[in-house]
Amino acid sequence: MAYWLFKSEPNTWGWDDQVAKGDAGEEWDGVRNYQARNFMRDMKLGDLGFFYHSMKEKSVVGIVEVIAEAHADSTTEDPRWECVDIKAVRPFVKPVTLDQIKETPMLADMVLVKNSRLSVQPVTQAEWQKVCAMGQTQS
């Protein structure tokens, strides 16, 4: 299993919107960055990801699961763009902020710290476990 982080502006698509989709989940559409798209191409069914609220909140607020591997993004006719489908698994007991992540030495190499603009990014198993522990949430 691999781990990921999905960033979204909460006023556009937030954790509550994701939860409302239930087990049917939702396409993680609209990504127009080649590196982020390529990460989605690498995702497998059952992979887990952090749901991250960007903008003002800047925090990990929940865990999602990949429920459909990369396929054509329904929001464009351009065949270069693909996406995965994800569903909400559980919220974080305590959201983990970007500042907390940056202040944690073992997370210094996390992609979120080094390239915070990338909307879809990998997370190592050690990073996953540490952020889950910080958020008092089962990994």
DSSP file (Angstrom, degrees, kcal/mol; ACC not computed):
  #  RESIDUE AA STRUCTURE BP1 BP2  ACC     N-H-->O    O-->H-N    N-H-->O    O-->H-N    TCO  KAPPA ALPHA  PHI   PSI    X-CA   Y-CA   Z-CA
    1    1 A M              0   0    0      0, 0.0     2,-0.3     0, 0.0    46,-0.1   0.000 360.0 360.0 360.0 142.5    0.0    0.0    0.0
    2    2 A A        -     0   0    0     42,-0.1    46,-1.6   122,-0.0     2,-0.3  -0.756 360.0-136.5-112.1 162.8    1.1    3.5   -0.8
    3    3 A Y  E     +aB  48 123A   0    120,-0.6   120,-2.2    -2,-0.3     2,-0.3  -0.916  23.5 174.3-123.7 148.3    0.2    6.8    1.0
    4    4 A W  E     -aB  49 122A   0     44,-1.6    46,-2.6    -2,-0.3     2,-0.4  -0.819  24.9-131.1-141.7 173.7   -0.7   10.1   -0.6
    5    5 A L  E     -aB  50 121A   0    116,-2.1   116,-2.0    44,-0.3     2,-0.5  -0.992  14.5-162.9-136.1 130.9   -1.9   13.6    0.2
    6    6 A F  E     -aB  51 120A   0     44,-3.1    46,-3.1    -2,-0.4     2,-0.4  -0.962  10.4-154.8-114.7 121.5   -4.7   15.3   -1.6
    7    7 A K  E     +a   52   0A   0    112,-2.9     2,-0.3    -2,-0.5    46,-0.2  -0.792  19.0 166.7-100.6 138.9   -5.0   19.1   -1.3
    8    8 A S  E     -a   53   0A   0     44,-2.5    46,-2.5    -2,-0.4     7,-0.1  -0.998  40.8-115.5-147.7 146.4   -8.2   21.0   -1.7
    9    9 A E    >>  -     0   0    0     -2,-0.3     4,-2.8    44,-0.2     3,-2.0  -0.730  28.4-142.2 -78.0 120.5   -9.5   24.5   -1.0
   10   10 A P  T 34 S+     0   0    0      0, 0.0     4,-0.4     0, 0.0    -1,-0.1   0.755  99.1  56.7 -61.6 -24.6  -12.2   23.9    1.7
   11   11 A N  T 34 S+     0   0    0      2,-0.2     3,-0.1     1,-0.1    -2,-0.0   0.663 116.8  36.5 -79.7 -13.7  -14.5   26.5    0.2
   12   12 A T  T <4 S-     0   0    0     -3,-2.0     2,-0.3     1,-0.2    -1,-0.1   0.837 143.4  -8.8 -98.0 -51.2  -14.4   24.7   -3.2
   13   13 A W  S  < S+     0   0    0     -4,-2.8    -1,-0.2     4,-0.0    -2,-0.2  -0.812  80.2 177.0-151.0 104.7  -14.4   21.1   -2.0
   14   14 A G     >  -     0   0    0     -4,-0.4     4,-2.1    -2,-0.3     3,-0.4  -0.450  46.8 -91.3-106.9 178.1  -13.9   20.4    1.7
   15   15 A W  H  > S+     0   0    0      1,-0.2     4,-2.8     2,-0.2     5,-0.2   0.890 124.2  54.9 -54.9 -44.1  -13.9   17.4    4.0
   16   16 A D  H  > S+     0   0    0      1,-0.2     4,-2.0     2,-0.2    -1,-0.2   0.866 106.8  51.4 -61.5 -35.8  -17.6   17.6    4.6
   17   17 A D  H  > S+     0   0    0     -3,-0.4     4,-0.7     2,-0.2    -1,-0.2   0.911 111.1  48.0 -64.7 -42.2  -18.3   17.5    0.8
   18   18 A Q  H >< S+     0   0    0     -4,-2.1     3,-1.0     1,-0.2    70,-0.5   0.928 111.2  49.7 -64.6 -45.0  -16.1   14.4    0.5
   19   19 A V  H >< S+     0   0    0     -4,-2.8     3,-1.9     1,-0.2    -1,-0.2   0.888 103.5  61.3 -59.8 -40.0  -17.9   12.7    3.5
   20   20 A A  H 3< S+     0   0    0     -4,-2.0    -1,-0.2     1,-0.3    -2,-0.2   0.727  93.3  64.9 -62.3 -22.0  -21.3   13.5    1.9
   21   21 A K  T XX S-     0   0    0     -3,-1.0     3,-1.0    -4,-0.7     4,-0.6   0.626  88.6-170.2 -76.8 -13.0  -20.4   11.4   -1.1
   22   22 A G  G X4  -     0   0    0     -3,-1.9     3,-1.2    -4,-0.3    66,-0.4  -0.151  56.2 -21.6  60.9-151.1  -20.3    8.3    1.1
   23   23 A D  G 34 S+     0   0    0      1,-0.3    -1,-0.2    64,-0.1    -2,-0.1   0.694 131.0  69.0 -68.7 -19.0  -18.9    5.0   -0.2
   24   24 A A  G <4 S-     0   0    0     -3,-1.0    -1,-0.3     1,-0.1    -2,-0.2   0.793  87.1-172.9 -69.0 -26.4  -19.5    6.1   -3.8
   25   25 A G    <<  -     0   0    0     -3,-1.2     2,-0.3    -4,-0.6    62,-0.2  -0.144  16.1 -96.7  65.6-162.2  -16.8    8.6   -3.4
   26   26 A E  E     -C   86   0A   0     60,-2.3    60,-2.6    -4,-0.0    41,-0.1  -0.992  27.7 -96.9-155.9 148.8  -15.8   11.3   -5.9
   27   27 A E  E     -C   85   0A   0     -2,-0.3     2,-1.3    58,-0.2    58,-0.3  -0.447  26.9-135.7 -63.6 140.9  -13.4   11.9   -8.8
   28   28 A W        +     0   0    0     56,-3.3     3,-0.4    -2,-0.1    56,-0.3  -0.622  52.8 164.4 -94.3  72.2  -10.4   13.9   -7.7
   29   29 A D        +     0   0    0     -2,-1.3     3,-0.1     1,-0.2    54,-0.1  -0.238  33.3  51.6 -91.7 173.3  -10.8   15.9  -10.9
   30   30 A G        +     0   0    0      1,-0.3     2,-0.4    -2,-0.1    -1,-0.2   0.466  62.8 146.9  84.0   2.2   -9.5   19.2  -12.2
   31   31 A V        +     0   0    0     -3,-0.4    -1,-0.3    51,-0.2    51,-0.1  -0.596  18.5 175.3 -74.7 124.9   -5.8   18.5  -11.6
   32   32 A R        +     0   0    0     -2,-0.4     2,-0.4    -3,-0.1    -1,-0.1  -0.250  43.6 100.6-126.7  44.9   -3.7   20.2  -14.3
   33   33 A N     >  -     0   0    0      1,-0.1     4,-2.6     0, 0.0     5,-0.2  -0.999  63.2-144.4-129.3 126.9   -0.2   19.5  -13.1
   34   34 A Y  H  > S+     0   0    0     -2,-0.4     4,-2.7     1,-0.2     5,-0.2   0.884  99.7  50.8 -61.9 -40.5    1.8   16.8  -14.8
   35   35 A Q  H  > S+     0   0    0      2,-0.2     4,-1.9     1,-0.2    -1,-0.2   0.933 112.8  45.9 -64.4 -44.6    3.6   15.7  -11.7
   36   36 A A  H  > S+     0   0    0      2,-0.2     4,-1.9     1,-0.2    -2,-0.2   0.906 113.0  50.9 -63.4 -41.9    0.4   15.4   -9.7
   37   37 A R  H  X S+     0   0    0     -4,-2.6     4,-1.9     1,-0.2    -2,-0.2   0.917 108.4  52.0 -61.0 -43.2   -1.3   13.6  -12.6
   38   38 A N  H  X S+     0   0    0     -4,-2.7     4,-1.1     1,-0.2    -1,-0.2   0.868 105.9  54.2 -63.9 -35.9    1.6   11.1  -12.7
   39   39 A F  H >X S+     0   0    0     -4,-1.9     3,-0.7     1,-0.2     4,-0.6   0.917 107.2  51.3 -62.4 -41.2    1.3   10.5   -9.0
   40   40 A M  H >< S+     0   0    0     -4,-1.9     3,-0.9     1,-0.2    30,-0.5   0.860 103.9  57.9 -64.6 -33.2   -2.4    9.6   -9.6
   41   41 A R  H 3< S+     0   0    0     -4,-1.9    -1,-0.2     1,-0.2    -2,-0.2   0.796 104.7  52.9 -63.6 -27.2   -1.4    7.2  -12.3
   42   42 A D  H << S+     0   0    0     -4,-1.1    -1,-0.2    -3,-0.7    -2,-0.2   0.607  87.4 108.3 -82.6 -12.6    0.8    5.4   -9.7
   43   43 A M    <<  -     0   0    0     -3,-0.9    27,-0.4    -4,-0.6     2,-0.3  -0.349  51.8-159.6 -73.0 146.2   -2.1    5.0   -7.2
   44   44 A K    >   -     0   0    0     25,-0.1     3,-2.2   -42,-0.1    22,-0.2  -0.857  34.2 -80.8-121.3 156.7   -3.7    1.6   -6.6
   45   45 A L  T 3  S+     0   0    0     -2,-0.3    22,-0.2     1,-0.3     3,-0.1  -0.302 117.7  24.1 -53.5 134.2   -7.0    0.5   -5.2
   46   46 A G  T 3  S+     0   0    0     20,-2.6    -1,-0.3     1,-0.3    21,-0.1   0.258  84.5 139.3  91.3 -12.9   -6.9    0.7   -1.4
   47   47 A D    <   -     0   0    0     -3,-2.2    19,-2.8    19,-0.2    -1,-0.3  -0.332  45.5-136.0 -59.4 149.3   -4.1    3.2   -1.2
   48   48 A L  E     -aD   3  65A   0    -46,-1.6   -44,-1.6    17,-0.2     2,-0.3  -0.787  21.6-173.6-110.8 154.0   -4.8    5.8    1.5
   49   49 A G  E     -aD   4  64A   0     15,-2.7    15,-3.0    -2,-0.3     2,-0.3  -0.987  26.6-114.8-144.0 154.2   -4.3    9.5    1.5
   50   50 A F  E     -aD   5  63A   0    -46,-2.6   -44,-3.1    -2,-0.3     2,-0.7  -0.698  25.4-138.6 -81.1 139.6   -4.5   12.5    3.7
   51   51 A F  E     -aD   6  62A   0     11,-2.9    10,-2.9    -2,-0.3    11,-1.1  -0.921  27.4-166.0 -98.5 116.6   -7.3   15.0    2.9
   52   52 A Y  E     -aD   7  60A   0    -46,-3.1   -44,-2.5    -2,-0.7     2,-0.6  -0.910  16.7-145.4-114.9 124.4   -5.6   18.4    3.3
   53   53 A H  E     -aD   8  59A   0      6,-2.9     6,-1.7    -2,-0.5     5,-0.2  -0.790  25.3-167.8 -85.3 119.2   -7.4   21.7    3.5
   54   54 A S    >   +     0   0    0    -46,-2.5     3,-0.9    -2,-0.6     4,-0.4  -0.087  49.0  45.3 -90.5-164.5   -5.3   24.4    1.8
   55   55 A M  T 3  S-     0   0    0      1,-0.2   -46,-0.0     2,-0.2    -2,-0.0  -0.508 124.7  -6.4  68.4-125.0   -5.6   28.2    1.9
   56   56 A K  T 3  S+     0   0    0     -2,-0.3    -1,-0.2     1,-0.2    -2,-0.0   0.889 137.2  48.8 -71.9 -39.7   -6.3   29.6    5.3
   57   57 A E  S <  S-     0   0    0     -3,-0.9    41,-0.2     2,-0.1    -2,-0.2   0.936  72.9-178.3 -68.1 -48.9   -6.7   26.3    7.2
   58   58 A K        +     0   0    0     -4,-0.4    40,-2.6    -5,-0.2    41,-0.3   0.939  36.5 121.4  45.0  65.5   -3.6   24.5    6.0
   59   59 A S  E     -DE  53  97A   0     -6,-1.7    -6,-2.9    38,-0.3     2,-0.5  -0.999  69.5-110.9-154.8 151.4   -4.2   21.3    7.8
   60   60 A V  E     +DE  52  96A   0     36,-2.9    36,-1.7    -2,-0.3    -8,-0.2  -0.724  39.2 168.6 -78.3 124.2   -4.7   17.6    7.4
   61   61 A V  E     -     0   0A   0    -10,-2.9    31,-2.7    -2,-0.5     2,-0.3   0.536  51.7  -5.4-118.7 -11.0   -8.3   16.9    8.4
   62   62 A G  E     -DE  51  91A   0    -11,-1.1   -11,-2.9    29,-0.3     2,-0.4  -0.984  60.2-103.5-169.3 176.9   -9.1   13.4    7.3
   63   63 A I  E     -DE  50  90A   0     27,-2.8    26,-3.2    -2,-0.3    27,-1.3  -0.959  30.5-172.8-119.2 135.2   -8.1   10.1    5.6
   64   64 A V  E     -DE  49  88A   0    -15,-3.0   -15,-2.7    -2,-0.4     2,-0.4  -0.827  13.1-139.6-122.1 163.0   -9.4    9.0    2.2
   65   65 A E  E     -DE  48  87A   0     22,-2.5    22,-2.0    -2,-0.3     2,-0.5  -0.967  21.3-118.2-124.0 139.8   -9.1    5.8    0.2
   66   66 A V  E     + E   0  86A   0    -19,-2.8   -20,-2.6    -2,-0.4    20,-0.3  -0.666  35.4 170.5 -75.2 121.0   -8.5    5.3   -3.5
   67   67 A I  E     +     0   0A   0     18,-2.7     2,-0.3    -2,-0.5    19,-0.2   0.470  65.9  32.3-114.1  -6.0  -11.5    3.5   -4.9
   68   68 A A  E    S- E   0  85A   0     17,-1.3    17,-1.8   -24,-0.1    -1,-0.3  -0.943  79.5-130.0-149.5 130.5  -10.9    3.8   -8.6
   69   69 A E  E     -     0   0A   0     -2,-0.3    14,-0.1    15,-0.2   -28,-0.1  -0.142  56.8 -48.1 -72.8 174.5   -7.5    3.9  -10.3
   70   70 A A  E    S+     0   0A   0    -30,-0.5     2,-0.3   -27,-0.4    14,-0.2  -0.082  71.1 152.7 -51.3 133.9   -6.5    6.5  -12.9
   71   71 A H  E     - E   0  83A   0     12,-2.1    12,-2.5    -3,-0.1     3,-0.0  -0.917  52.3 -55.0-151.5 171.8   -9.0    7.2  -15.6
   72   72 A A  E     - E   0  82A   0     -2,-0.3     2,-0.6    10,-0.2    10,-0.3  -0.260  56.0-116.6 -56.7 136.1  -10.1   10.0  -17.9
   73   73 A D    >   -     0   0    0      8,-2.0     3,-1.5     5,-0.3     8,-0.1  -0.662  18.5-149.5 -75.6 119.5  -10.9   13.2  -16.0
   74   74 A S  T 3  S+     0   0    0     -2,-0.6    -1,-0.1     1,-0.3    -2,-0.1   0.573  88.6  70.4 -70.4  -8.3  -14.6   13.9  -16.7
   75   75 A T  T 3  S+     0   0    0      3,-0.1     2,-0.3     1,-0.0    -1,-0.3   0.421 104.1  36.6 -90.7   2.9  -14.1   17.7  -16.5
   76   76 A T    <   -     0   0    0     -3,-1.5    -1,-0.0     5,-0.1   -46,-0.0  -0.993  60.1-145.4-149.4 154.4  -12.1   17.9  -19.7
   77   77 A E  S    S+     0   0    0     -2,-0.3    -1,-0.1    -5,-0.0    -3,-0.1   0.426  71.0 111.5 -94.9  -1.4  -12.0   16.3  -23.1
   78   78 A D    >   -     0   0    0      1,-0.1     3,-1.6    -5,-0.1    -5,-0.3  -0.635  62.5-150.4 -75.0 115.8   -8.2   16.7  -23.1
   79   79 A P  T 3  S+     0   0    0      0, 0.0    -1,-0.1     0, 0.0    -6,-0.0   0.591  86.3  75.5 -68.0  -9.0   -6.9   13.1  -23.0
   80   80 A R  T 3  S+     0   0    0     -8,-0.0     2,-0.5     1,-0.0    -2,-0.0   0.745  83.0  79.1 -71.5 -21.5   -3.7   14.1  -21.1
   81   81 A W    <   +     0   0    0     -3,-1.6    -8,-2.0    -8,-0.1     2,-0.3  -0.780  55.3 165.6-102.9 127.3   -5.6   14.6  -17.8
   82   82 A E  E     - E   0  72A   0     -2,-0.5     2,-0.3   -10,-0.3   -10,-0.2  -0.819   8.9-174.5-128.1 166.6   -6.6   11.7  -15.6
   83   83 A C  E     - E   0  71A   0    -12,-2.5   -12,-2.1    -2,-0.3     2,-0.3  -0.948  17.4-128.4-152.5 170.5   -7.8   11.4  -12.1
   84   84 A V  E     -     0   0A   0    -56,-0.3   -56,-3.3    -2,-0.3     2,-0.4  -0.736  24.4-118.6-114.3 168.6   -8.6    8.8   -9.4
   85   85 A D  E     -CE  27  68A   0    -17,-1.8   -18,-2.7   -58,-0.3   -17,-1.3  -0.908  32.0-173.6-107.5 141.5  -11.8    8.4   -7.3
   86   86 A I  E     -CE  26  66A   0    -60,-2.6   -60,-2.3    -2,-0.4     2,-0.3  -0.937  11.1-158.7-131.8 155.6  -11.5    8.6   -3.5
   87   87 A K  E     - E   0  65A   0    -22,-2.0   -22,-2.5    -2,-0.3     2,-0.2  -0.964  30.9-102.8-130.0 152.2  -13.9    8.1   -0.6
   88   88 A A  E     + E   0  64A   0    -70,-0.5   -24,-0.3   -66,-0.4   -63,-0.1  -0.501  33.8 176.5 -70.8 138.1  -13.7    9.5    2.9
   89   89 A V  E     -     0   0A   0    -26,-3.2   -25,-0.2     1,-0.3    -1,-0.2   0.782  61.3 -28.9-106.5 -55.2  -12.5    6.9    5.5
   90   90 A R  E     - E   0  63A   0    -27,-1.3   -27,-2.8    48,-0.0    -1,-0.3  -0.973  57.9-113.2-162.6 150.5  -12.3    8.8    8.8
   91   91 A P  E     - E   0  62A   0      0, 0.0   -29,-0.3     0, 0.0     2,-0.3  -0.434  40.0-100.6 -79.9 160.8  -11.7   12.4   10.0
   92   92 A F  E     -     0   0A   0    -31,-2.7    44,-0.1     1,-0.2    45,-0.1  -0.637  20.3-140.2 -75.2 139.0   -8.7   13.3   12.1
   93   93 A V  E    S+     0   0A   0     42,-0.8    43,-0.2     1,-0.3    -1,-0.2   0.915  97.6  16.3 -62.9 -42.8   -9.5   13.6   15.8
   94   94 A K  E    S-     0   0A   0     41,-1.9    -1,-0.3    -3,-0.1    43,-0.1  -0.963  92.5-122.3-133.7 113.0   -7.3   16.7   15.9
   95   95 A P  E     -     0   0A   0      0, 0.0     2,-0.6     0, 0.0   -34,-0.2  -0.213  21.9-136.5 -54.6 145.3   -6.4   18.4   12.6
   96   96 A V  E     - E   0  60A   0    -36,-1.7   -36,-2.9    39,-0.0    39,-0.1  -0.931  20.1-144.0-109.2 118.0   -2.6   18.6   12.0
   97   97 A T  E  >  - E   0  59A   0     -2,-0.6     4,-2.1   -38,-0.3   -38,-0.3  -0.337  20.7-117.9 -81.9 159.7   -1.5   22.0   10.7
   98   98 A L  H  > S+     0   0    0    -40,-2.6     4,-2.9   -41,-0.2     5,-0.2   0.884 117.0  56.4 -60.2 -39.3    1.2   22.8    8.2
   99   99 A D  H  > S+     0   0    0    -41,-0.3     4,-1.7     1,-0.2    -1,-0.2   0.914 106.6  49.0 -60.5 -42.5    3.0   24.7   10.9
  100  100 A Q  H  4 S+     0   0    0      2,-0.2     4,-0.4     1,-0.2    -1,-0.2   0.908 111.8  49.3 -63.0 -41.0    3.0   21.7   13.2
  101  101 A I  H >< S+     0   0    0     -4,-2.1     3,-1.3     1,-0.2     6,-0.3   0.932 111.0  49.2 -63.0 -45.7    4.3   19.5   10.3
  102  102 A K  H 3< S+     0   0    0     -4,-2.9    -1,-0.2     1,-0.3    -2,-0.2   0.802 108.6  54.2 -64.1 -28.9    7.1   22.1    9.6
  103  103 A E  T 3< S+     0   0    0     -4,-1.7    -1,-0.3    -5,-0.2    -2,-0.2   0.500  89.7  89.1 -83.3  -3.9    8.1   22.2   13.3
  104  104 A T    X   -     0   0    0     -3,-1.3     3,-2.2    -4,-0.4     4,-0.2  -0.847  68.0-153.2-100.0 109.8    8.5   18.4   13.4
  105  105 A P  G >  S+     0   0    0      0, 0.0     3,-1.7     0, 0.0     4,-0.2   0.836  92.1  57.1 -52.7 -40.3   12.1   17.4   12.5
  106  106 A M  G 3  S+     0   0    0      1,-0.3     3,-0.2     2,-0.1    24,-0.1   0.631 106.4  52.1 -70.5  -8.9   11.3   14.0   11.2
  107  107 A L  G X  S+     0   0    0     -3,-2.2     3,-1.8    -6,-0.3    -1,-0.3   0.279  75.1 107.5-104.1   9.4    8.8   15.6    8.7
  108  108 A A  T <  S+     0   0    0     -3,-1.7    -1,-0.1     1,-0.3    -2,-0.1   0.770  81.5  46.5 -60.3 -27.8   11.4   18.1    7.3
  109  109 A D  T 3  S+     0   0    0     -3,-0.2    -1,-0.3    -4,-0.2    -2,-0.1   0.374  81.2 128.1 -96.9   4.7   11.7   16.1    4.0
  110  110 A M    X>  -     0   0    0     -3,-1.8     4,-2.1     1,-0.1     3,-1.2  -0.343  67.8-126.2 -60.8 139.2    7.9   15.7    3.5
  111  111 A V  H 3> S+     0   0    0     11,-0.4     4,-3.8     1,-0.3     7,-0.2   0.875 110.4  62.5 -55.8 -37.9    6.8   16.8    0.0
  112  112 A L  H 34 S+     0   0    0      1,-0.2    -1,-0.3    10,-0.2     4,-0.1   0.836 108.4  42.0 -56.8 -33.6    4.3   19.1    1.7
  113  113 A V  H <4 S+     0   0    0     -3,-1.2     3,-0.4    -6,-0.3    -1,-0.2   0.875 121.9  38.9 -79.4 -40.7    7.1   21.0    3.3
  114  114 A K  H  < S+     0   0    0     -4,-2.1    -2,-0.2     1,-0.2    -3,-0.2   0.800 135.5  16.1 -82.7 -31.0    9.4   21.1    0.3
  115  115 A N    ><  +     0   0    0     -4,-3.8     3,-1.6    -5,-0.2    -1,-0.2  -0.540  67.2 167.8-143.6  69.8    6.7   21.7   -2.4
  116  116 A S  T 3  S+     0   0    0     -3,-0.4    -4,-0.1     1,-0.3    -1,-0.1   0.607  71.3  65.5 -67.2 -11.6    3.6   22.9   -0.7
  117  117 A R  T 3  S+     0   0    0      2,-0.0     2,-0.3  -110,-0.0    -1,-0.3   0.698  72.8 104.8 -83.5 -18.6    1.9   23.9   -3.9
  118  118 A L    <   -     0   0    0     -3,-1.6     3,-0.1    -7,-0.2    -3,-0.1  -0.478  59.8-155.4 -69.3 124.6    1.7   20.4   -5.4
  119  119 A S  S    S+     0   0    0     -2,-0.3  -112,-2.9     1,-0.2     2,-0.4   0.723  79.4  32.1 -79.8 -22.6   -2.0   19.3   -5.1
  120  120 A V  E    S+B    6   0A   0   -114,-0.2  -114,-0.2  -116,-0.0    -1,-0.2  -0.995  77.9 158.4-134.5 127.8   -1.4   15.5   -5.1
  121  121 A Q  E     -B    5   0A   0   -116,-2.0  -116,-2.1    -2,-0.4     2,-0.1  -0.987  38.2-102.1-151.3 155.0    1.8   14.2   -3.6
  122  122 A P  E     -B    4   0A   0      0, 0.0   -11,-0.4     0, 0.0     2,-0.4  -0.414  25.9-160.0 -77.6 156.2    3.3   11.0   -2.1
  123  123 A V  E     -B    3   0A   0   -120,-2.2  -120,-0.6    -2,-0.1     2,-0.0  -0.999  18.0-126.8-133.0 133.2    3.7   10.5    1.7
  124  124 A T     >  -     0   0    0     -2,-0.4     4,-2.7     1,-0.1     5,-0.2  -0.342  25.4-112.0 -75.3 163.3    6.2    7.9    3.1
  125  125 A Q  H  > S+     0   0    0      1,-0.2     4,-2.6     2,-0.2     5,-0.2   0.906 119.5  50.7 -61.7 -41.4    5.0    5.3    5.6
  126  126 A A  H  > S+     0   0    0      2,-0.2     4,-2.1     1,-0.2    -1,-0.2   0.908 111.9  47.1 -63.9 -41.4    7.0    6.9    8.4
  127  127 A E  H  > S+     0   0    0      2,-0.2     4,-2.8     1,-0.2     5,-0.3   0.915 111.1  53.0 -63.7 -42.7    5.5   10.3    7.6
  128  128 A W  H  X S+     0   0    0     -4,-2.7     4,-2.4     1,-0.2    -2,-0.2   0.944 110.9  45.3 -57.0 -51.0    2.0    8.8    7.5
  129  129 A Q  H  X S+     0   0    0     -4,-2.6     4,-2.2     1,-0.2    -1,-0.2   0.889 113.9  49.4 -63.3 -40.1    2.4    7.2   10.9
  130  130 A K  H  X S+     0   0    0     -4,-2.1     4,-2.5     2,-0.2    -2,-0.2   0.932 112.4  46.0 -66.8 -46.4    3.8   10.4   12.4
  131  131 A V  H  X S+     0   0    0     -4,-2.8     4,-1.9     2,-0.2    -2,-0.2   0.904 112.7  51.1 -65.5 -39.9    1.1   12.7   11.1
  132  132 A C  H  <>S+     0   0    0     -4,-2.4     5,-2.8    -5,-0.3    -1,-0.2   0.922 110.9  48.7 -61.5 -42.9   -1.6   10.2   12.1
  133  133 A A  H ><5S+     0   0    0     -4,-2.2     3,-1.5     1,-0.2    -2,-0.2   0.910 109.6  51.9 -63.1 -42.1   -0.1   10.1   15.7
  134  134 A M  H 3<5S+     0   0    0     -4,-2.5    -1,-0.2     1,-0.3    -2,-0.2   0.857 112.2  46.7 -61.5 -34.5    0.0   13.9   15.8
  135  135 A G  T 3<5S-     0   0    0     -4,-1.9   -41,-1.9    -5,-0.2   -42,-0.8   0.331 110.2-123.6 -90.0   7.1   -3.7   14.0   14.8
  136  136 A Q  T < 5 +     0   0    0     -3,-1.5     2,-0.4     1,-0.2    -3,-0.2   0.872  68.2 135.6  52.9  41.0   -4.6   11.3   17.4
  137  137 A T      < -     0   0    0     -5,-2.8    -1,-0.2    -6,-0.1    -2,-0.2  -0.957  64.1-104.8-126.2 138.0   -6.0    9.3   14.5
  138  138 A Q              0   0    0     -2,-0.4   -48,-0.0     1,-0.2    -5,-0.0  -0.350 360.0 360.0 -59.0 131.0   -5.7    5.6   13.7
  139  139 A S              0   0    0     -2,-0.1    -1,-0.2   -10,-0.1    -7,-0.0   0.475 360.0 360.0 -82.7 360.0   -3.3    5.1   10.8
